[in-house]
Amino acid sequence: MSDQQQQQQQVPPIYDAQEQSEESKRLDAIFDDLETKQPDTLDIASKALIERIAIFLGVLFGVTVLSNNFPPPYLKGNTVAKTMIIISLVCFLCSIAAATLGMQVRSYRRYTHNVTETGRELKRMLRYKLAYLRVANTWFALGTVALAVLLIVIIWSL
């Protein structure tokens, strides 16, 4: 390939400059606001997930432990139910761990005279929080499915 062809491929396309409409200004403002609040939103989502997990752990605790005598009759000899209890408990605990890691207070570098590095640090922070929140949501979904299977197995055995 010639040098001229390589230069033509590297040049970004040039668009006709137009003045922004009111609609595009409004959309830019909305996205700027979302971008500014994203770290707080991810932390709030992690906290809300932990609250939901606590509720589901309460349901799991109620199904498995609360009875006049332990273990409840519907769990005696029911290997599938016992397995689902362990799986859902492990999934919920892993979800809590991931959500907690995602919102854990960490130190971040602040480059006061280098906007590019500050932007990269912000992107790293958001990727970190988002990754742990996704992992936590996945574990939560798996735990919820295991809890649903547990309830189905218990109802089926009655």
N, C-alpha and C positions, 0 to 999 in steps of 0.2 A: 504494500500500500504506500502511496506517495505521502510526503509530508503535508501536502495541501489537503488531501483527503482526510488525514488524521486530524488536522486542525478543524476541518468542517464538522467532523463527528464530535469533537470536544466542545464546540461552541453551543451554548444553550440557545434555544429558540427565543426570538425576540417578539414580544407581543405589543400590539398597539396600546399605548398608555391611555387610560380613560380615567376620568374622575370617578371616585367611588360613589355609588348610589347610597341612599339612606338605608336601604335594605342591607347592603354589604357592610356598611358602617355598624349597623346594629348587630349583625352576625359576628363581625370582628370583636365587638365589645363583649358579646356573650362568651365567645371562645377565650378571650383574654381573661375574663372573670373565672371561667372554668379552670383554666391553666393555673391561675393564681391560687385557687382553692384546692387543687388536686392533692397536695400532701395531707391536708386536714381531712379531706373526703376519704382518702385511703385509711387513715387512722380511725375515723368514725366507723367505716365499714368493718374494720377488724374488731372494734369493740362490740358492734352490733352482732357480729358473727359469734363472738365469745358468749354473749348473752343468750343467743339462740341455742348454742351448744349446751349451756347450763340447763336450759329448759329440757332439752332432749335427754341429758344425763339424768335429770329428775324423773323423767318417764321411764328410762331404763332401770333406774334404781327402784322405782315403784313396782315395775313388773317383776323384777328378780328377787328383791329382798323383802318387801313388805308383805307379810303373811303371818298368820298365827304361829306357824311353825316353819322353820327354815330347813331346807329349801321348799318352796311351794310345790304342791303335788304335781302341777303341770310341768315342772322341770325335772322331777325325779325320773331317771332313765331316758330322758329326752336329749340325746346327744346333739341333735341338730340345733335345738334351742340353746343349749349351753355354748355351742360353737358360735352361734349368732350373737350371743351376749358378749363373748370375748372379742369377736370381730368388731362389733359396734363400739365397744368401750375403747379399744385400741384406736379405731378411726377417729372417734371424738377427741381423745387425748392428743393424737397427732395434729388434729385440726386446731386445737387450743394452742399447742406449741407453735405451730406455724403462724397463727394469727398474732400471738404474743411477740414472736420474733419480728414480724412485719411492722409492728407499731412500737417496738422497743426504742427507747431513747438512745440515739447514737450521736457521735460527734461527726460533723461534716466540715470539710475545708471550705474556707471562704476566701476567695481571691479578690481582695479589694481593688486591685488595679488590673485585673485580667477578666474581662467579661466572658470571654470564650471558655476559660477554665471553670468559672462559676456556673456557666450554663451546663457544662459537662458534668459537674458535681451534682447539680440539680437533677439532671437526667439519670445519673447513677442512683441517686436517692429514690427517685420515682420508680425506676426499674426494680430496685430491691424491694420496696414496699409492695408493688404490684405483683411481683413474683411470689412473695410469701402469702399474699392474700389469695392468689389463685390456687396455690398449694392447699391453703387452709380450706377454701371452698370445695376443692376436690375431695379432701378427706371428710369434710362435713357431709357432702353428698353420698359418699360411700357409707359412712356411718348411718345416715338416714335410711338408705336402702337396706342395710343390715338390720336396723331396728324394725323396719316394716316387715322384713322377712321373718324376724323373730315373732312379731305379733301375729302374723299369719300362721306360723308354725304352732304357736300356743293356742290360737283359736281353733285350728284344725284338729289339734289333739284333744280338745274338750269334748 
